[in-house]
Amino acid sequence: MKSWSYGLLAASLCLSLAGCASSPAQDSTPTSDPEKLPETVKMPTSEKVEIDSARGIKIQAVLDLPADMPEAGYPLVVFAHGFQGSKEESGAFTDVAKGLAEQGIASLRLDFPGCGESQEDFMAYTLENMHDDVASVFAYARANYKLDEDRIGMLGYSMGGRVTSLYLSEEKVGTTVLWAPAAADGLKSLTSMGNEETIRKLIEESADSGVATIWIWNQEVPVAHDFLEQSAQAKPMGNLSAYTGSLMVVTGGQDNTVTKAITDPIFEAAVNTKITTHLDVPRGTHSLGAGEFGSDPDVQNAVVEATVHFFADQMK
């Protein structure tokens, strides 16, 4: 395993214009000669789509396509958002999708059950349902577009990083980016919702009602019993240990939700990757610059640019 580490605080792009040379005036007289008409410039496109789920509901998603489809088919990245997040992730996912399209890479980002524009109640937010929805998104892409099966990627943030890690064994994913991934085995990733003893007690107490109430981000949040029980049983680290593609892990130095105690073991486990890259943002909180829990445009831009660059470099 090769390992690269970046101590990146912020990325900025400055463009200075020293001067412009004047151009001769051009004849603006309309012409009907087809050979002299300007060619139509094709641009990347972004559209909302509805995808059939295994549960018979419509998954709300956004498809971003580059201007042209390569002969081998579209490279594709599927996004998985975080707990109570959305397919936009406060603009961070949107910016990555736009950047990928400019690099010739298609993407699909979806709202998980009970999140964003989802038609379901949040009680349907379970690891199994999220897994099924990711599978439905991939199936939709293959049914409707020609994909380059040698250039498939996934981006997962927080709980979406857990979902992504659990899915790696079922899809030929060559490039994976995990933002602040809650990818530790069992309940170790859910420390922001309570210690293991507390959560196991919640699992036991909610067995009949099917609903448990956790305390996270200074508020009570009802979650499905199945979400907690499936989290206790999940072992994403095994998939990360077996993963042979390219992996980038992004962490925030000020992240109190998914701490280094959760993310550091990933680098010990990922022994079979083509390359493992670690981008640590010292002043990044769990939001990595996006959203109401610590907005920092410089941090968000740095994470977005590094993510787009990694996918473009590894999927070329």
For each residue, the residues with C-beta under 8 A, 3 or more apart:
1: 270 271 272 273 275 276
2: 274 275 276
3: 267 275 276 277 278
4: 275 276 277 278
5: 277 278 280
6: 277 278 279 280 306
7: 280 282
8: 11 279 280 281 302 306
9: 281 282 283 298 299 302
10: 298 299 301 302
11: 8 298 301 302 305 306
12: 298 301
13:
14:
15:
16:
17: 20
18:
19:
20: 17
21:
22:
23: 26
24:
25:
26: 23
27:
28:
29:
30:
31: 36 37
32:
33: 36 37
34: 37
35:
36: 31 33
37: 31 33 34
38:
39:
40:
41:
42: 67 68
43: 67
44: 64 65 66 67 98 101 102
45: 64 65 101
46: 62 63 64 65 97 98 101
47: 62 63
48: 60 61 62 63
49: 61 62 63 108 140
50: 58 59 60 61
51: 58 59 61 110 136 137 140
52: 56 58 59 136 140
53: 56 57 58 59 132 133 136
54: 132 133 135 136
55: 120 124 129 132
56: 52 53
57: 53 119 120
58: 50 51 52 53 119
59: 50 51 52 53 110 111 118 133 136 137
60: 48 50 87 110 111 116 117 118 119
61: 48 49 50 51 87 108 109 110 111 137 140
62: 46 47 48 49 87 94 97 108 109 110
63: 46 47 48 49 106 107 108
64: 44 45 46 97 98 100 101 106 107 108 109
65: 44 45 46 69 74 101 106 145
66: 44 69 74 100 101 102 103 104 105 106
67: 42 43 44 101
68: 42 104
69: 65 66 73 74 145 146
70: 73 74 75 104 148
71:
72: 148 150 151
73: 69 70 145 146 147 148 149
74: 65 66 69 70 105 106 145 146 147 148
75: 70 104 105 106 147 148 151 152 153 315
76: 105 106 107 108 141 145 147 148 151 152 153
77: 100 105 106 107 108 152 153 154 155 175 311
78: 107 108 109 110 134 137 138 141 153 154 155
79: 87 93 96 97 107 108 109 110 154 155 156 157 160
80: 110 112 130 134 154 155 156 157 160 161 163 164 167
81: 85 86 87 89 93 109 110 111 112 115 116 157 158 160
82: 85 89 157 158 159 160 161 180
83: 158 159 182 216
84: 115 122 221
85: 81 82 89 115 116 157 158 159 160
86: 81 89 111 115 116 117
87: 60 61 62 79 81 93 109 110 111 116 117
88: 91 92 93 94 109 116
89: 81 82 85 86 92 93 94 157 290 291
90: 287 290 291 292 295
91: 88 94 95 290 300
92: 88 89 95 96 157 288 289 290 291 300 303 304
93: 79 81 87 88 89 96 97 109 155 157
94: 62 88 89 91 97 98
95: 91 92 98 99 300 301 304
96: 79 92 93 99 100 107 155 304 307 308
97: 46 62 64 79 93 94 100 101 107 109
98: 44 46 64 94 95 101 102
99: 95 96 102 103 304 305 307 308
100: 64 66 77 96 97 103 105 106 107 308 311 312
101: 44 45 46 64 65 66 67 97 98 104 105 106 107
102: 44 66 98 99
103: 66 99 100 308 311 312
104: 66 68 70 75 101
105: 66 74 75 76 77 100 101 151 153 311 312 315
106: 63 64 65 66 74 75 76 77 100 101 141 145
107: 63 64 76 77 78 79 96 97 100 101
108: 49 61 62 63 64 76 77 78 79 137 140 141
109: 61 62 64 78 79 81 87 88 93 97
110: 51 59 60 61 62 78 79 80 81 87 133 134 137
111: 59 60 61 81 86 87 115 116 117 118
112: 80 81 115 116 118 125 129 130 133 160 163
113: 118 120 121 122 124 125 126 129 130 133
114: 118 120 121 122 123 124 125
115: 81 84 85 86 111 112 118 122 125
116: 60 81 85 86 87 88 111 112
117: 60 86 87 111
118: 59 60 111 112 113 114 115
119: 57 58 60
120: 55 57 113 114 124
121: 113 114 124
122: 84 113 114 115 125 222 223 224
123: 114 210 211 222 223 224
124: 55 113 114 120 121 129 224
125: 112 113 114 115 122 129 130 223 224 227
126: 113 129 130 224 226 227 230
127: 130 131 162 163 166 227 230 231 234
128: 131 132 226 230
129: 55 112 113 124 125 126 132 133
130: 80 112 113 125 126 127 133 134 163
131: 127 128 134 135 163 166 167
132: 53 54 55 128 129 135 136
133: 53 54 59 110 112 113 129 130 136 137
134: 78 80 110 130 131 137 138 163 164 167
135: 54 131 132 138 139 167 170
136: 51 52 53 54 59 132 133 139 140
137: 51 59 61 78 108 110 133 134 140 141
138: 78 134 135 141 142 171
139: 135 136 142 143
140: 49 51 52 61 108 136 137 143 144
141: 76 78 106 108 137 138 144 145 147
142: 138 139 145 147
143: 139 140
144: 140 141
145: 65 69 73 74 76 106 141 142
146: 69 73 74
147: 73 74 75 76 141 142 152
148: 70 72 73 74 75 76 151 152
149: 73 152 172
150: 72 174
151: 72 75 76 105 148 174 175 315
152: 75 76 77 147 148 149 171 172 173 174 175
153: 75 76 77 78 105 173 174 175 176 177 311 314 315
154: 77 78 79 80 164 167 168 171 173 175 176 177
155: 77 78 79 80 93 96 160 164 176 177 178 179 307 311
156: 79 80 160 161 162 163 164 165 176 177 178 179 181
157: 79 80 81 82 85 89 92 93 160 161 178 179 180 181 288
158: 81 82 83 85 161 162 179 180 181 182 257 258 286
159: 82 83 85 162 163 182
160: 79 80 81 82 85 112 155 156 157 163 164
161: 80 82 156 157 158 164 165 178 179 180 181 182 183
162: 127 156 158 159 165 166 181 182 183 189 231 234 236
163: 80 112 127 130 131 134 156 159 160 166 167
164: 80 134 154 155 156 160 161 167 168 176 178 181
165: 156 161 162 168 178 181 183 236 237 239 240
166: 127 131 162 163 169 234 236 239
167: 80 131 134 135 154 163 164 170 171 173 239
168: 154 164 165 171 173 176 239 240 242 243 245
169: 166 239 242
170: 135 167
171: 138 152 154 167 168
172: 149 152
173: 152 153 154 167 168 176 243 245
174: 150 151 152 153 245 246 314 315
175: 77 151 152 153 154 245 246 310 311 314 315
176: 153 154 155 156 164 168 173 243 245 246 247 248
177: 153 154 155 156 247 248 249 250 307 310 311
178: 155 156 157 161 164 165 181 183 247 248 249 250 266
179: 155 156 157 158 161 250 288 303 307
180: 82 157 158 161 250 251 252 255 257 258 263 286 288
181: 156 157 158 161 162 164 165 178 249 258 262 263 266
182: 83 158 159 161 162 189 190 258 262
183: 161 162 165 178 189 236 237 240 262 263 266
184: 188 189 236 237 262 265
185: 188 234 235 236 237 238
186: 189 196 231 232 233 234 235
187: 190 191 196 199 200 231 232
188: 184 185 191 196 262
189: 162 182 183 184 186 231 258 262
190: 182 187 193 194 199 228 231
191: 187 188 194 195 259 262
192: 216 217 256 257 258
193: 190 199 214 215 216
194: 190 191 198 199 202 214 215
195: 191 198 199
196: 186 187 188 199 200
197: 200 201
198: 194 195 201 202
199: 187 190 193 194 195 196 202 203 214 228 232
200: 187 196 197 203 204 232
201: 197 198 204 205
202: 194 198 199 205 206 212 213 214 228
203: 199 200 206 207 212 225 228 229 232
204: 200 201 207
205: 201 202 212
206: 202 203 209 210 211 212 225 228
207: 203 204 210 225
208:
209: 206 225
210: 123 206 207 224 225 226
211: 123 206 222 223 224 225
212: 202 203 205 206 222 223 224 225 228
213: 202 220 221 222 223
214: 193 194 199 202 220 221 223 228
215: 193 194 219 220 221
216: 83 192 193 219 221
217: 192 257 293
218:
219: 215 216
220: 213 214 215
221: 84 213 214 215 216
222: 122 123 211 212 213
223: 122 123 125 211 212 213 214 227 228
224: 122 123 124 125 126 210 211 212 227 228
225: 203 206 207 209 210 211 212 228 229
226: 126 128 210 229 230
227: 125 126 127 223 224 230 231
228: 190 199 202 203 206 212 214 223 224 225 231 232
229: 203 225 226 232 233
230: 126 127 128 226 227 233 234
231: 127 162 186 187 189 190 227 228 234
232: 186 187 199 200 203 228 229
233: 186 229 230
234: 127 162 166 185 186 230 231
235: 185 186 238 239
236: 162 165 166 183 184 185 239 240
237: 165 183 184 185 240 241 265 266 269
238: 185 235 241 242
239: 165 166 167 168 169 235 236 242 243
240: 165 168 183 236 237 243 247 266 269 270
241: 237 238 269 270 271 272
242: 168 169 238 239 272
243: 168 173 176 239 240 247 270 272 273
244: 272 273 274
245: 168 173 174 175 176 273 274
246: 174 175 176 273 274 275 277 310 314
247: 176 177 178 240 243 270 273 275 276 277
248: 176 177 178 276 277 278 279 306 307 310
249: 177 178 181 263 266 267 276 277 278 279
250: 177 178 179 180 279 280 281 288 303 306 307
251: 180 255 258 260 263 278 279 280 281 284
252: 180 255 280 281 283 284 285 286 287 288 299
253: 280 281 282 283 284
254: 282 283 284 285 294
255: 180 251 252 258 259 260 284 285 286
256: 192 259 285 286
257: 158 180 192 217 286
258: 158 180 181 182 189 192 251 255 262 263 286
259: 191 255 256 262 263
260: 251 255 263 264
261: 264
262: 181 182 183 184 188 189 191 258 259 265
263: 180 181 183 249 251 258 259 260 266
264: 260 261 267 268
265: 184 237 262 268 269
266: 178 181 183 237 240 249 263 269 270
267: 3 249 264 270 276 278
268: 264 265 271
269: 237 240 241 265 266
270: 1 240 241 243 247 266 267 273 276
271: 1 241 268
272: 1 241 242 243 244
273: 1 243 244 245 246 247 270 276
274: 2 244 245 246 314
275: 1 2 3 4 246 247 314
276: 1 2 3 4 247 248 249 267 270 273
277: 3 4 5 6 246 247 248 249 310
278: 3 4 5 6 248 249 251 267
279: 6 8 248 249 250 251 303 306
280: 5 6 7 8 250 251 252 253
281: 8 9 250 251 252 253 284 288 289 299 302 303
282: 7 9 253 254
283: 9 252 253 254 296 299
284: 251 252 253 254 255 281 287 288 289 296 299 303
285: 252 254 255 256 288 289 293 294 296
286: 158 180 252 255 256 257 258 293 294
287: 90 252 284 290 291 292 293 294 295
288: 92 157 179 180 250 252 281 284 285 299 300 303
289: 92 281 284 285 294 295 296 297 298 299 300 301 302 303
290: 89 90 91 92 287 295 300
291: 89 90 92 287 294 295
292: 90 287 295
293: 217 285 286 287
294: 254 285 286 287 289 291
295: 90 287 289 290 291 292 300
296: 283 284 285 289 299 300
297: 289 300 301
298: 9 10 11 12 289 301 302
299: 9 10 252 281 283 284 288 289 296 302 303
300: 91 92 95 288 289 290 295 296 297 303 304
301: 10 11 12 95 289 297 298 304 305
302: 8 9 10 11 281 289 298 299 305 306
303: 92 179 250 279 281 284 288 289 299 300 306 307
304: 92 95 96 99 300 301 307 308
305: 11 99 301 302 308 309
306: 6 8 11 248 250 279 302 303 309 310
307: 96 99 155 177 179 248 250 303 304 310 311
308: 96 99 100 103 304 305 311 312
309: 305 306 312 313
310: 175 177 246 248 277 306 307 313 314
311: 77 100 103 105 153 155 175 177 307 308 314 315
312: 100 103 105 308 309 315 316
313: 309 310 316
314: 153 174 175 246 274 275 310 311
315: 75 105 151 153 174 175 311 312
316: 312 313
